Amino acid sequence: MKRTYGALAVAAIAMMATPALAQLKIGSAGPMTGQYAAFGEQLRRGATMAVEDINAAGGVNGQKLELVIGDDACDPKQATAVANKMVSDKVVAVAGHFCSGSSIPAADIYKEAKILQISPASTNPKLTDDAFAKGNTTVFRTCGRDDVQGLTVGNYILKHKKGAKVAILHDKSAYGKGVADETKKALNKGGLREAMYEAYNETDKDFTAIINKMKQAKIDIIVLGGYHTAGALIIKQSREQGLGAQMMGFDSLETAEFAQLGGAATNGVLMSFPPKAEDDPKNAALVKKFRDAKYNPEGYTLFSYAAVKAWADAANKAKSTDAAAVAAALRSGKYDSAVGVLEFDQKGDIKNPVYDIYVWKDGKSYPTMK
């Protein structure tokens, strides 16, 4: 009996001497406040659900995940502050940011700290192009790029609105100007020259001057390189001021808040967006979990979920959370995700991205022909 007690005592001491595995911290960064907070909530909700599901399945390499939220308000300076905070918090990866203008400067900080970055929503080609040129191999995204998105929109206009007078507007942001310029490039290559190319400030509230200019030019189509808040105001004020031009935007319109802000004027607005993951039957159980939590997983919610899940799957495959090791695993495999099978190229972009064309009607967007 003495030996038995002695063995138990030794075992108890050994257990006390062995520290519990610390939780792995992973970041989710985006506009949690400000005029684009609807998109920040998409990213936060997706990352939160992914962390819950990963932990329920045993975590990453036997360790549970802890989510760290960063609010960059889609401001480049605030994004660098968030990135530095992520470094000090010792996160092993970041699912973010949302705005390209935030993701691009943050990428340099994450590279120096050897933190893997996988954006669910930043579409500007410079994010991965510039990182690749600098030798940064730890930048990825689970969404497509603006050169694909702009080509999709440009080809739609060339096919369905060949003789239209087009106004291209952008908000000067990395995202807005980037996607506007890619569309301009596609239109010009197809033989259609825009009648107007104008910039506005993302904080503008009165667009009367631009609308008058579009009325004088008899504009038929407004290509909007910008976010849903300004887009809603532009289309609403256009209708109020007698301009019937059709608006065609991009993925940044995919939030119910667009229709809430623009009202009936948003009916008929077109936009590009990847095939909606929330409508995929294979995601029915996952979507139900979100909706049971009183949240509709619209827009980039499931892209955020997929970003965290892909990182976790790759870390388990690599048996490491080292950024370089996980990056190598991401590039060398195919990962089944809520947004389809993810396969990454050398730059960290997904292979074969697809964008569809959607039309807004009565507060929701629906697929239409390409």
N, C-alpha and C positions, 0 to 999 in steps of 0.2 A: 504493500500500500504506500509505503514511503516513496518507493521509486515512481509509482504512478503520480503521486502528488508532485514529486520533483519534476517529472516530465511535463506535467501540466503547467507548472510554474515557469519552466524554461520556454514553453510554447507561448505562454502569455507575455513573457518579457520580449520574446522575439517579435510578436505581433505589435507590441507597443513601440518597438524600436523601428519597425518598418513604416515609413510615412505613407499615408493614403495618397493615391495618385491625384495630382492637382488637376482641376478642370482645364481643358483647352479653351482659350478664348478666340472667338471668331467675330469679325466685325461686319456690320451692315451700315452702309453710309449713303446718305441721300438727303433730299430736302424735307426734313421732318417738320419744319415750320416754313412759313412764308407762302407766297402765291402758288408754289408748286407742291405744296404739302400732300396733295392727293397722291402724287407719285411716290413721295417718300413713304407714305403709308403702304402703298403697294409693295415696295421693297421690304419694309419692316415686317409686314404680315407674312410675306413669303418666306423670309429668312427665319422668323420665329417658328413657323410651322415646321420648317425643315429641321431645325435644331431639335424640336420636340420629338419628331419622328426618328431622327438619327439616334438620339439618346435612348428612346424606347427600344431601339433595335440593338443596343449595346454600345453605342458611341463610336468613336474613331480610335482604332488600335487599343480598345479597352478603356478609353478615357471618355468622360462625358464632356459635352460642349457647353460653353457659356457664351451667350450672345451679348456683344457690346454695340450699342447704337451710336452712330455719329451723325449730327445734323449739320450739313454744309450749306443749306438754304440755296443750293445751286449757285453759290458764289465761289469763284476760284480761290480767293484769299481765305475764305472760311474753310474751303476744302483742304487747303494745305495745313491749316490748324487742326482739322479733324484727323488728317493723316498722321501728323506728329503725335496727336493724342493716342491714336491707335498703336503707334510705335511704343509710346511710354506705357500703354496698357498691356504690351507684350502679346498682341493678337498674332495668330499664326497665319491668318488669311483674312481678306476683306472681300465681301460681296458688295461691290459698289464701284463707283458712285452711279448716280442716275444721269446727271447732265454731263455731256462730254467735256464741257469747260471746267468741270470739277475733276473728272477722272484723269484727264491728261496731266495736269500739274501734280496731282497726288501720286501718279505712277512713279515719278522719280524718287519720291520719298519712300515709297514701299520698296522700290528696288534696292536702295541703300540699306534698308533695314532687313532685307531678305524676307519680305512678306509677300505672299502670292496674292494677286489682285484678279478678281473675276467679276466683270461688270455685267449685270443683268440687262442693261438698258442703254449704255453709251454707244451711239452708232457712228460717230465721226471716225473716218478711216485713220486719222492721225493717231488715235489712241494706240492702235497696234502697229501701224506703219512706223511711227516715230520710236516706239519702244524697241521694235525689231532693229531699226537702224542704229540704236544706241547699245545694242547687245543685251537688252532687257528681255529675258525669255520667260518671265513670270507674270505676264499680263495676258488675260483671256477675256472673252465675252461670250455670253450665251445667246446674244441677239445677233442680227445681221448688221450690215454696214450701209452707210448712206449712199455709196456708189451703186449698190444694188437697189436700194429704196428709191433713189432719184431716177434710176433707169426705169423702174417699174411705173412710176408716176408719169415720167416723160413719154414712155411708150403708150400708156393709156391715152394721154392727150393726143398724141400723134395718130392713134388708131380711131378714136371716137370723136375728137374735136379738132380735126386737121386744120380747118380754116379759122379757128378761134383767135381772138385777140387776147393775149395772155399778159397778165401783170404778175411779176415775181416779187414778193415781199419777203424780207427777212429781218430778224431782230438783232443782228450783229453778233449773236452768240456763236460759239464754236459749232453748236448743233444747228441752229437756225440758218446761218449763212452757209454752213457746209452742205446741208441737204438741199437748200435753194440752188446753190451753184451746181450740184450734181444733176439736178433736174434741168437747169438751164443748159448744161453741157449736152444732155440727152436730146433736148428739144432742138438745139442748134444743129446737132449732128444729123437730126432727122429733117432738117430744112425749115424748121419753124423758128422765127426770131421773135423774142418777146417784145411787146409794145412798151412795157415799162419794167424797170428794175429799181426797186426802192427799198431803203432801209428805214426802220422805225426803232424806237427805244422800247424795250420790253416792259417798262413801267408806264408807258403812255396810256392815257385813258380816253383821249379825244382824237379820233382818226379822220376828222372832217377834211383836212387838207389833202390827205392821200385819197380819200374817197372822191372828192371833187376832181382830182386829177384823173382818177380811173373813169369817172363819168365822162369827162371831156374826151378821153381816149377811146370811149365806147368798149371798155373791157368786158370780155365774156367769161374769162376764167381767172380767178385769183389763186395763184400758187403761194401757199403760206408756209414760209420757213420760220416757224416759231412755235410757241407753246399755246396751250388751250385757252389760257386766260385772255391774252391779246386776241387770239383767233375768234373767241366768242364775241368780244366787243366789236371787232372789225366787221363780222358778218351781220351782227345785230344793227349796228349803225349804218351799214350799207343799205340794209332793207329799209330802215327808217328814212334814209336820205334818197331813196328811189333808185338805187343801183341793184339790178337783179343778177349780177354776175355770180356764177357758181364758184364756191370755194373748194379748193382741193389741198388738203394738208397731209400730214404724215403721222407717224406713230405717237407723237406727243399730244394728239387730240383724243387718244383712247382713255378717257375717263368720263364717268357719268357727269362730272362737274362741268364739262364742256357744254352739255345740253342744258344744265341747270342755269348756267351763266348766260347762255345765248338764247334760250327759249326756243320758240317756234322757228326762228331764223336759222337754226342749225339743221332743220329738215332739208335734205338734199345735199348737205356737205359731204364730200368724198374724202377719203384718207387711205393711206397705205398702212398696213400692219401685218405682222406674220400671222399665219393661220392660228386662230384663237385656241389656246390650249385648254381653256375652261369648257370649250364645246366638244372636246375630244372624249368619246365614250370611255376610253381607258382611264381617264382621270375622274370618272364619276364619283368614286368613293372619296378621293382627295378633295374635290370641289365641295362635296357634301359636308366634309369636316369644316371647311371655311364657312360655308353658309350656316351650318349649325352654330357657329360662333358669331353669327350675325354680320358676316362680311362677305361681299361678293368678290371673288378673286379675279377682278378685271385687269386689263392691261398687262403690266409687267410683274404681277404677283407671282405667277407660276414660273416666270423666268428667274426671279429671285430665289424661289424654292429650288429650282434646277441648278442654279449656281452653287448654292451651299451643298446640295446633295452630290453634285459632280465632284466638288472638291473633296468631300468626305469619302466618296467611293475611290477616288484616286489616291487619297492618303492611306486608305486601308490596303489598296493594291500595292502601294510603294512601301507599306509598313513603316511609314515615316510622315512627319508633318513638315519636314524640311522643304522650303519653297522649290528648290531646284529639283528635288526628287519627285515632288507632287506634279510639277510642271512636266517632267519627262513622262510620268504615268498618264497625264491627261493627253499628251500628244501621241502616245503609243497605243491608246485604247479607244474603244467605242463605249459610250455611257448612255444607257437607256434612261431617259428623263421625262419629266412632265411636259417638256416642250419638244419631245421627239428624241431620236438617237443623236447624241452629240459626238461629233468627231472634229477634232481641232487640227488646223494646219500649223505650219511652223511659226506663223505670226501670232497664233492664239485665237484666230478667227474660226468660227464654225464653218465647216464645209457645206456647200450647196444651200445657202440660206434662201428662203422663199418669202416674198411679200405678196399679199393679196390686196385687192381694193375693196373698201367697205363704204357704205352709205349710211348717213345718220337719218333716223326717222323716229319721231316721237320719243326722244330721249335715249335711244339705243342705236348701236351701229350693227349693220348687217352686211354679209358678203354680197358683192355684186360682181359682174363680169370684169375681167382684167382688160 
